[in-house]
Amino acid sequence: MARKIKAKQPPAPAAAQAAYAEWRNQVAALLARKGLSPGVGLERAWRNAFISGETPEQATDRAEVEARNARTSFERWIGSNPRGVSLAHCPVVHQ
C-alpha cells in the first residue's frame, strides 16, 4: 500500500512566535526569582502551557511543584534540615 503524503504545515506566524518567546522569558524571570533553574521542565510542557492559556505565574507555580516532586524524599528531607544532617545513622555503606 502506498504511503500517504502529508501536506506541509504552514509556519507559525511571527507574532505568535514573538508572543511565546516573551511569555517564556517572563516565566524564566519568575523561576529565577524563586531560585529555580529556567531550564527546569521540558520544552513541550512549556509550549503546552502557553497554548492552553496559562499565565506566566501559573506556569511558574506548576514548574515549582514539579521540580519539588521530582526530588527524592531524602533530598526533600535534607533541604528541610537547615542545621545540617548527621549521616551516621543512615544505612549507606561507605567505601
N, C-alpha and C positions, 0 to 999 in steps of 0.2 A: 504494500500500500504506500502510495506516495505521501511524503510529509507535507503538511500544510505550511505555507509560508506566512508568517505573521507580518502584519503591516507595522512599519516602524512608528513608534510613538513620537509625537512632536515634542521638542524640548520644552521644559518648563519655562514659563515667561520670566523674563529678567526681574520683574517686580516681585514675583513670588520668591525667587532665589534670594533677592536682597532682603525681603522681609524675614525669611528663615535665618539668614546669616545674622541679622540684627537681633532676632529673638534668641538665637544660640549664644551670642555674645553677652546678652543680658543674663542668661542662665549661668554662663561661665563666671560672670562677675559675682552673682549671688552665691554660687558654690564656693568661690574663693573667700568670700566674707565669712562663710561658715566653716572654713578650714578644710574643705574637701577639694580634691583634685578635679579640675574641669574635665578631665578625661574619664571620670567615673561614669559607668554606664555605656551601653552600646549606641552607636550612631543610629541604628534602626529604631531604638527606643525613643531617642530624642526626636527623630523625624515623625514617628507615630504620635508622640505627644503634641508636636506642633500641628500636625494635620487634624488631630481631634479637638484642637482649640484650647489646650491648656495654657494658662498664663505662665510666664517665667517663674513666678513664685510657686505655683502648683508643681511644676516640673522639678524645681529645686527641692521642694519638700519630699517628693517621691524619690528623687535620687538619694537624698539623705537617709531615708528609711531603708532603701535597697542596699546602700553601702553599709549601714549599720547591721542589717540582717545577713549580709554576706560574710561578716566576720564570724569566727568560731566562738563558742561560748567561753573558751579560755581567753581569747583575745578581748572579748567584752569584759570579762572579769578583771583582766589586767588593766584595761582602760578605766574601770570604775574604782581602782585602788590607787589613789594618788600618792600614798605614803610609801609605795614600793611593795614588792612581793618577795616573800621568802620562798624559794623553790625547794627548800629542804624536805618538805612533806609531799611534794609532787612525785608521782610514780614514773619519773623519767630516768632512764638508765644513762648515766654519763660515761662516756668512753674516753 
